[in-house]
């Protein structure tokens, strides 16, 4: 009819889509948010077994992006061939069931079939990620009724999905992880997705799998309670447990992400269980007069073994500790007997930022012992970081740090090279095979202790104390250390591939 116009109808589009703009926005927003929740929590679940390293993060992000790509492509393709109304419920419900099962499945696999962990982890991210990502193109198909509104509908729903992903990221990182165990987050999310599936089914009177999926979610919750790898406490950064020593009534071991990080004797802080802690104590006691109080700063807290030792052997010592995990700080106070009068001030902060707040020439001693599970915070290893350590040390001050490496010791060599660039005197303490003093022996790696200062290191006094406390460990300096370092490249804020240099092992200790 002349003078009138109408928008051409999209071929194959349902004329009565039965899905309003608000319902469409809720579905796209919620499914996109859920994908990011799964991605972030997967990192937490895998950290105890793979480490919270660059490689682990890259792998999880890559799998999540693959899931999004597959879901978006297949969701759109299938929506063109099948009634889209029939797809939303199953996508939400099945993904919810998989999400709820994930904590029990991953932890059980890690303990009983570790060789399968990467495959199972990939599937627990890929399956729900792809199903949830398929919701957006399916909903878009339902909302498209004419070519005139294609750009508006696609753009609006794409924007809503992006906002949902942002919301899921922020909610998980800033709220959920700090308040709920990761298993609780995933079981709760799985429950919400199954409920969403039931609502869609009720609205469309379509696929009806809610009862079966509800049973799966319940089974996932029950399985999580008996699955291995549980925690006494889930902190913002770690799965934490405190284990009593059956051979020493007052002995406690702090376990973070399945690894022994600290041993504390709550009645006798002078008792040092770990080899490297005894080595650090030997280095400190050789560098400063016996009993002299010190002003110390500690990068990383763990069980506060060394601050307790200094407080007991050097009365009047003031130790300031930068510990990034507030949950670990609470464990020290609630389960490891930390008293406020011990001269130990613990601040919940990143170690690098804590260093920046300290005055120049304000510390006799700085101790580096910060580890994130089985990984090393790279920003505490660089020339810039060590320059800040040197700034806060007074004349004659000492920096001593725990290093962990295996295989070719590439990370330890690079860190020793970095310290040699920053300080005038550097020495390395460890097993002779690990530090190059016994070339006939095979290096197995493990803990090393590095010390650096602008005053000469008393090699003889240090070695005498090592012989007393840590038999077999030696100290390397001068040409021996230079030869061991070789051509190792310096670590800097611009170049610090610590995760790639660090050789893996399942037997590492922290403090």
N, C-alpha and C positions, 0 to 999 in steps of 0.2 A: 504494500500500500504506500503510495507516494506520500512523502513527508514523515514517515515513521521509520524507525530502525530498531533492530534487535541485535544482541550479541550472539555471535555464532556459538553453538553448543560444542563443547569438547567431545570428540568422538569417544564413545565407550564410558563416559563419565556417568555415575549414577545421578538420576534427576532428583531423587529424594534421599539424600545422603544420610539424614538422620543424625548428623553430628554437627552441633553448633560450634561457633567460633571459640567459645569459652572452653568447651569440652576438648576441642582440638588442641588449644593452647596448653591445657593442663596435661594432656597425654604427652605432647612433645616436650614440654618443660620437664615433667617428671622422669620420663625415660632418658632424656639427655643428662639430667642430673645424676641418675642412677649409674650410668656408665662411668662417670668420673668418680663416684663414691667407690665403685668396685675397683677401679684402677689404683686409687690412692691406698685403699685398705689392702690390696694385694701386695703392695710394697711392704707394708707392715708385717704381713703374714710370712713373706719370703725372707725378710731380713735376718731372722735367726739362723737360717740355713744357707743363704747365699751371700749375706752381708748387705749392708745398706751402701752399696758402691755405685759408681757411675755406670758400670756394666749392668747391674741389676735394674737400676732406674731406667736405663735406655731400653733394656729388654721389655720391661713391663709397659713402658710408653709405646714402644713399637708394636707390641701385641694388641694393645688397646686401639691404636690407630688402625691397625689391620682389621680389627673387629668392626670398627666404625665404617671403614670402606666397604667391607663385605656386606654388612647389614644394610647400608644405604643402597648399594647396587642391587642386591638380591631382593630387598624389600620393595623397591620400585618396580623391578621386573616382575615379581610374582603378583604384585598388586594390579598389574595390567592384565593378568591372566586369570586371576581368581577374585571373587567378590571380596573387597578389602575388609568388609565388616567381619568376615570370618577369620581374619588374621591377627587382629589386635589382641584379643583375649589370650590365644595360645602364646603369642610373643611375650606378653607380660608374665603369664603364669609359669611357663617353662623356665624363663630367665630367673624368676623368683625362686623356684625350686633349686636350680643350680647354685644360685647365690647363697641360699641357706645351707646347702651342703658343703660349700667351699671350705670353711674353717676345719671341719672334721676330716675332709678328704685330703687337704693339703698337709695337715700336720701328721696324719697317719702315713701318708706316702713318704714324707720326709724322714720319718723314723723307721719305717719298715721296708720301703723300696726307694731309697734315695736316687737310684739311677733313673727312676721314672718321674722325678720331681718336676723337671723342666717341661716335660710333655703334659703332665696333669695340670701344672700351673697355667700353661698356655691355653688348655681347654677350658679351665674355669674362668678365664678372662675372655677368651674368644666367643664361647657359646652365649653367655648372657649379653656380652657387648654387642655381638652381631644382632641378636634378637631385639634388644632394646633400640639399637640404631635403625632397625627396619621400621620402627613405629613411625618415624617422621615421614618417610615417603608414602607409607600406607595412609596415614592421616591426610597428607597432602592430596593424595588421589581422591579421598572422600570429599575433600573440601573444594576441589576444582569442578566447577559446573559450566564455565564458559571461558573462552579465550581472553575475553576482556579483563578478567580478574586474575589471570595466571600469575603475572608478575607480583601483584599485591599479595596473593595467598602464599606463593612460594617464599617471597621475601619475608613476610610476617612470620611464618612458621620457622624459617631458618634462623631469624633473629631470636625467636622465643627459645629455640633449641640451644643457641649459643648462650643466652642468659641462664638457661637451666644448667648447662655445663659449668658455668662460672659459679652459680649458686651451690652446686654439688661440691665443687672444689673448695670453696670458702667454708662451707658448712662442715665438711669433713676435717679439713686442716686446722680450723680454729675452734671448732666446738666439739664435734663428735669424738675425735680421737683423744681429746683431753678429758672427756667425761665418761666414755664407755669403752669396754673391751672391744677389740676388733671383731671377735666372734659375735658379740651382741649387736654390733653395727650391721653385720652382714645378715644375721638371722632376722633382725628387725626390718632391714630393707627387703629381704625375701618375703617376709610376711606382708609388707605393704604392696609389693608387686602382685602377689597372689590375690590380695583383697581387690586391687585395681582390676585384675583379670576377672574376678567374680562380678564386679560392678558392670564391666563391659558386657559380660555374658548376659547379665540380667537385663541390660538395656537393649541388647540386640537379639536376645533369645537364640544365641548361636551355640558355638562349641561349649561343652560342659565338662571340663576336667578339673573343676575347683576341688571337689572332695579328695581326689587322688593327690593333687598338688599340695593340699593342706597337710595330708599325711606325710608327704615328703619333707615339708618344712618342719613339722614336729619332729620327724626322725632326725633331721639335721641338727636341731637344737639339742636333742637327747644325745646324739653321737658326739657333739662338741664337749659335753661334760665328761666323757670317758676317753676322748681322743688323747694321745700322748702330746707332750709339749706344752702342757698347761703352765700358767704363771701363778705365783702368789699375788703379784701386783703387775698390772699393765700400766706403765708410765707413758708419757708422751713419746718417748724414744725407744723404750725397751720392754721386753718381757722379762720380769725380774723375779728372782727367788732368793731366799736366804736359807742356807742349809747348815745345820749344826754338824760339827765335827765329832764323830762318835768316839774318837780317841783323845779328844781334848775338850772337856766340858764347857769351857768358855770360848771355844773357837767357833767362828762363823765364816762361811764362804758366801760371798755375794755373787750370784750367777746372773749375768745379763745376756739375753738372747742365746741361752744354752752354753755360754762360755764362762769359765771362772775369771772374774775380774778383780776380786779382792778377797783377801783373807784377813779377818780381824779377830784378835783375841780381846774380848770386851773387858777382861780383867787384867790383862798384861799386854799393854800396847808395845812393849819392847820385843815381843815375840813376833818374828817376821818369817812367814811360811814360804813365800815365793822367792825364788832365787834372785830375780832381778831386783826385788825390793831390798834384799840384803845387800846387793851390789850398790844400789843407790845410797843406802845408809852408809856403806863403807866409803863411798866417794865423798859424801858430805862430811862425815866425821874426820876424814883425812884432811879436808880442806879448811876446817875451822877448829879452833881450840876446843878441847873437851868441855862440855857443859855450858859453853857460851851461848846465850840466847840469840836467836836469829829473827830477822824480819823476812818472811818468805811469802812467795806467791806460787800457787799451784794451778796449773792449767789442766783441768780435769780432776774430779774428786773421787769417783768410785766409792769405795768403803773408807776413804780418808786414812788409809793405813800409815802413810808417811807423816801427815800432819799430826796424828796421834803419837807416833814415835818421837817426833821432834818435841812435842809438848812434854813427853815423859822424860826424855833424856837431856833436854835443854830447857829447864824451867824458865818461864818468862818469854819463850818464843811466841811470836805472833804470826799466825798463818792465815792468809787470805786465800780462799779457794774459789775458783770460777768453775762451777758445775752447771752445765746447760740443762740438765734434767732435774726438775723440781721433785719428781717422784723418787729419784735416788736420794735426794737430800732428806726427804721424809723417812725413807727407809733407814738412813743413818741415825735419825733421831728416835724413831719408834722401835727399831729392831736391833740396831748395832750399838746402842748405848752412848751415843754422842751427847756430851754435856756442854751446856753453854759456857761453863767456866773453864773450858779446856784451852782457851786462847785460840780457838779455831773459828774464823768467821767465813761462812759459806754463802756465796752469792749465786743466785740462779741467773746465769748469764753465759753468753758465748765467750770462750777464752780470749779470742782475738780482741773483742770489744772490751773485755775486762782489762787487758793489757793497756789499751789506749787511755783508760781512766786513771792509770797509776802515774804518780809524779816521777820525774827523772831522778836517778840516783837514790831511789827509795827502798831498794830491796837488796838484802845480802844473798838471797837464793831464789831462783826460779826453777820450778820442777815441771817438766812437761810429761804428762801421762794421760792424754785424751784419746779415747777410741770410741767410735760409733759401732758397737757390735764387733764385727771382724774387719772393719775398715778404719782408716785414719783420716781425720779431718784435714784435708789438704791445705787449707788456709793457715794452719798452724805449723806448716813445715817450710815456708818460703823465706827467701832472703828478707823480704819486707817484714815478715813476722819476727824473724830473728833479730832484725835491726831494732824492733820495738822492745824485744827482750833485753838487748844490750843497753837500750836507753834507760830502762827502769833499774838496772843493776848498778849498785854503787861501785866505787873503785875497789877492786879485789872481789867483786861479786861473782857468783858461779851459776851457770845454767847446766842442769843435768836432766836428761830425758830418757824415757823408755822407748826403744825402737823395736819393732817386730818385723822380721822378714825371713824368707826362706829361699831355697834355690840359689840363683845367682846373686842374691842380696842387692838387687839393683836399687831398691828404694833406700835401704840403709846407706849404701855408698853415696847416693845422690844427697841424702840429708847430711852426711858427714862432710861432703864437698861444700854444701850450702853453709854449714857452720864455719868451715875453714875460711870461707869468703868473708864472714861477718866478724869472727873473733880471732884474736891473735894466737891463742893456744886451744887446741882441740885434742881430745883423747877418746879412745873407744875401749869399752870393757865388755868382755864376753868370752865364750868358749874359744880356745886357740884356733880351732878349725874354722870357726865362723868369721874371725877377724884377721885371718891370713897369717897367723903366727905359727901354724902347723900345716904347711902345704901338703904333707903326706896324708893328712886325715881328710875324710869326706865331710863337708859342711852339711849339717842337717837343719841349720837355721833355728829360729826361735827368738828369744828375747836378747837384746843387746842394750847396753847403757852407754850413752854418749855424754861427754861433759865438755863444756866450753867456757873460756874465761879470757880476760885480758891480762891475767897474771899467770905465771908458770904453774903447771900442774905438778904437785908433789907425787911423782910416780912411785917412789919407794914406799912412802907412807900408805898410799892407796893400795899398792900390791900387798903390803903386810896385812892390812885389814881384810882384803879379799881372801887371802890365804886362811885367815881365821874364820871368816863367815861364809865364804862361797868358794870352797875348794875347787881348784881346776880352772877358775876364770882368770884371765890375764888382762893386762892393759897395754894397748898399742898406741904409740905416739910417733911423732917425727916422720922419718923416712918409711918406717913400717906402715904407718897409717896412710901416708901419701901414696905408697905403692898399692895398698889395698883399695883406695878410692879410685885409682886409675883415671880414666877419662870420663867419669860420671858427670853428667850435666847438672848445673845448678838448678834448684827449684825456685820459681818466682811466682808472683801473683799472675803473671802473664803466661807462665808455662809450668804447670805442676801436675803431670799425669800420674799422680800417686797411685790410683787404683790399678793402672796398667803396670806400674813398676813393682808393686807389692805382690809377692808370690803368695798364693793361698795355702792355708793349712787349717786343719780342724782342731789343733791342739794349742791355740794361742791363749795366753793369759793377759789380762789387763791388770790394773793395780788391785 
